Structures are given as structure tokens and as C-alpha cells.
């Protein structure tokens, strides 16, 4: 008698297995997936069109940055030179950096005329850079290109396929995945492996980037990110929020003047090499 009651109780609380129409894959799952892929490709191409092109810099600005980098390399790798070579290069670099021989003309004029591009501390005002407005506008366009298509697709899926259960995952999951996989389906006893149409949309939004990169290539996505975030403006001296180039060169000249140089790595190198192979 007790065994019969147990069997009856198990049958009463057993969860029935759903039977999906095979046409759901053709008329619901496939259209959502295809629409997500096409929307993502359209969004990436749109970002490529609205992103600003790489802007080159005048030769004087590149020369200015290269001489500053040359001074930094001398300060960091001076031990690889002998004493005479290091001293001659250091005196030459100190004279060039302190005199501002290779400073860009516009920076010289700004420093002589007391322009408002730099503050009292010698830091460049970030709002004086004309590239800042382009970067902010590009970020706004990128946000709109991401927001508008996703909003339209989400409305389309919710309007035509709201409440649809379209597939069942072939592997077990814990109950914590129920809210993520069964959004829009108000059933408490449904197996957690069933996936609703709205949840499949959100899963596609979060997991389609590798597919987009595979189709279009990761280089294009990197170009979009570089142009959107404005990383190209950090290759020269005096960028937004950075000290003026003249201040940087004078500080580097002072560092070279007071730098203490350790013994060169080439001292007694012959005996050290012979000792290694004894």
C-alpha cells in the first residue's frame, strides 16, 4: 500500500516532457540566428564607415618624439657603451634637449607667446586638442550603432516570438540557469534545459563576437577599437593631459646631467667569455 502511494505521488509530481513542433527550428530558431548574424555584420561595417581615419602627423612632430625617445634609450641603455662613447652622446643629447633644437615650431610659438594651451604646471589642456571632439563624437556614434539595432531586434523577437520555447540543451544544468535560459516563459516546473526565444536572443548577443571576427577578421575589429578610443593620439609628445614637449625635453636633459652610470657590461668581456668555456 505504501509503495502504491509513493508511485502515485511520483506520477502526480512528475514533469511532462514537451514535444516541440519541428518547424520551430525553421521558422523561429533559424530566423533569429540569421537576423542576429546579419545585424552584427551590418553594425561592424557601419562602425568602420563612421570611425575616423588614421590621421598622420607632421614630420617635425615625429622628429620631436624620436629625439625624446633617443634620449630615453641613452639613459636606460648607457651601460652598453664605453665611457667615451657614452659621455660624447650624453653631452650632445643634453645640448639638443635643453636648447629645443628639434621642438616643433608651433610648440615654440605657444611657449613664447604664453598660449593658454598649457597651464601653470606645464600640462597640456586636454580640451585644447581638436582630436578630442572627434573622439567623443565617434564614441557617441558607436554607442548609437550598438544601441539602435539591438533595440529593434529585441522588439522584433519579443513581438513575434514572445513565449516560444524553441530548443532543449543536450547537457544538464543547475536551477540557477533557469532565469537566464527561460526568460519570458512563466513556468516553474519546466526543465531548466529548455530555452526560450528571448533567452536565445540574449545568448546570441553575448556570444556572436567570435563569429563576427571569424567572418570579417580580427584586424578590422582592432581598427574599430583603436579609432573609437583615440589611441592614435598617444604616439606623439604633448598629448591630451600630458606635459608640454618642451617641459619633457628639459626634464630629460636634467636626468641625463645627473645620471650615474654603472660600469659598462663590456668591461673584461674577453676574460668572462673565456671563463665560461673553460
N, C-alpha and C positions, 0 to 999 in steps of 0.2 A: 504493500500500500504506500509506504513511504517512497519507494522507488518510482511508482507511478506519479506521485505528486511532484517529485523532482523533475521527471521528464516533462510533465505538463507545464511546470513553471519555466523550464528552459525553453519550451516551444513558445510560451506566451511572450517571453522577453527576447526571443531570437530576432536578429536583424535581417529582414528580407534582402535578397540580392537584387540589385537593379538590373534591368535589361534595357540597354540603350539602343536606339534606332541606329543602324549602320550608316544611314545618311547624315547623321550628325557630324561625322568626320569630314564629309564632303561639303556640307552646307553651313557648318558652324566653325569647326576647328581649322580647316584649311583656309577659309576666307580671313579669319582673324590673323593667322600666322602670315599669310601673304601680304595683308594690309600693313602689318607691323614692319615687315622687311622693306616694303616699298616706301613706307613713311620714313623709316630710318635712313635709307639711301637718299631720299629727297632732302632730308634735313641736313645730311653731311654735305651734299652738293650745294645746298643753299648757304651753308656756313662758309664753304670755300669761295663762293661768289661775293659774299658781303664782308669777308675778312680783308683787312688792308694788306696790300702787297708789301714785301720787304723793302724798306727804304734804305738806300745807300747813304753813306756819309762822305763829306768832303775829304780829300786826301790829307789836308792839314790836320783834321781831327784824328784820322788814323795814325798819322805820323806822331802826333802828340801822345796818343795812347801807347804806341810802340816804344817810344823813348822812355816812358814811365815804366813799362814792363821790363825794358832792358836794365834800368836801374834796380828794380826789384830782383831780377835774376842775378845781377852782380852782387847785391847784398846777401842773397841767400846761398849762392854757389861760389863765393870768392875763394873758398879754401881749395878749389880745384885748380887755381892758378898759382904761379910762383910769386914771390914778393914783388919783383919789379913789374911784372905784368899787372898785378892787382893794383899797385899804387898808381901806375900810369892811367889805368882805366878809371880808378876812383876819382882822381883829380879832374880828369876830363868830364866825367859824369856830373861831378859836383858843380863845375862851371856851367855846364849846359842846363842843368835843372834849376840852379839858383838864378841864372840870368834870364830864363824863359825864352831861350833861343827858338825852340820848336813849339811854343804855345800858338794855338790858333789865333788869328788876328781878331776875331770877334771877342774872344776872351780877354785879349789885351785891351781892346777898346772899352769893354764893360768895366774892367778893373780901374782904368784910368779915369773914366767919366763918372764913376760912382753909380753904376746902374743898380736898379732895385732887384735884379735877378738873384743877388746874393744878400744874405742877412749880415748882421754884425759878426756872427760866428764864422762866416765864410762858407756857409752851407747853401747850396743852390735851392731856390724856392721851387718845390715840385709843381706848383700851379703855373709857373712861367714857361714850362716846356710845352710847345704846341702839340707834341705827340700824346699828351695826357688826354686831351679831349677826344682824339681819335680812338684811344684805347677804351675810354669809358663808353663811347658810342658803339664800339664793336662789341663790348661785353653786353650792352643793352640789346643789341640786335641778336646776339647769340642766345640770350635768355628768351627773347620773344620767339626765335626759331625753334627753341626746345619746348616752350610752354604751349604755344597755339596748336601745333599738330597733335601733341599728346592729349590736349583737352578735347579736340574734335574726335579723335579716335576713341577716347574713353566714353564720350557721349554716344557715339555710334554703337559701340559694343553694349553699353548699358541699355540703350533703347531697343535694339533689335534682338539681343541675346541675353537679356536680364533673366536670371533664374534658371538658365540652362546648365545642366551637368553634362559635360562633353567627353570626359575621359576618366580612366582609372589608372593610377600609377601601379606598376608591376612590383613594387617593393614596399615593405611595411614602414609605417611612420608612427610617431608618437602623437598623442592627442593635442600637443602644443601647436602642431601644424594645421589644425582644423580651421582656425580663423584666417590663416593665410591662403589656404587652398580652396575654401568653400565660402568665399565672400559673396553675398547675395543669395545664398541658399539657407533658409531659416529652418534647418532640421537638426535636432540634437543627436539622433541615433544613427545618422548616416556615417558610413565608414570614412575615416579620415583620408583614405587614398583617392576618393573621388574629387575631381577638380571642376570647379565652375568656370563659366566663360569669363567673368570679370577677373577671377584669380589668374586665369591663363593670360589675360592681357597684362596684368602687373608682372607676372613672371617673365613674359616676353620683353617688357620694357627694361627689366633689370638684367636680362641675360643675352640680349641681342648684340651687344657691342663686339664680342669676339667674331660674330658672323659678319658684321659690317667691316671690321678690319680685314677679315679674310677675303671679302669681295673686292673692296676698294684699296686695301693695303694700309699698313700702319703708318707709313710715311705721311700720307695725306692727313691723318688724324693728328700727327705730331705737328704738322704745319699749322693746322687749325688752332691747336692749343698755344703754340708759340705766338701766333699773330693775335689771338684773343687776349692773352695775358700780357702782351707787350714785352716779351723777353728780349727782343732785338734792341731795345733802348739801353741795355746794360753793358754793351760792348765797348762803349767809349767813356772817357772821363767826363765828370760833371753831369752825371745823370740826375734824374729827379731825386731830391733828398740827399744827394751826395755833396761833399765839399767841392769847391771850385777847383779846376785843374791847376791853377797857379798855386793854391794852398797845398795841394797834394804834392806837387813837384818840390816846393820848398821844404816841406816836412821830410820828403825822401832824401833831399840833399843834406839836411841836418843829420839824418840817420846814418848816411854814408860818412859824414865827417867824424862822428863819434863812435863809429863801429869798431869793435875789437875783433881782429881777425885771428883765428886759430892757426895752428901750424898746418901747412899745406899737406894734402894727402899724398903728394908726390915726393916728399922728403924721404930719402933712403928707400925708395921703392924697389931699387935693384936688389938690395940685400934681403928685403922682405919676400920678394918673389922667389929668389934662390933658396931661401929658407923653407918655403912651402914645398919645394920639390926635392929636398934633400933625402 
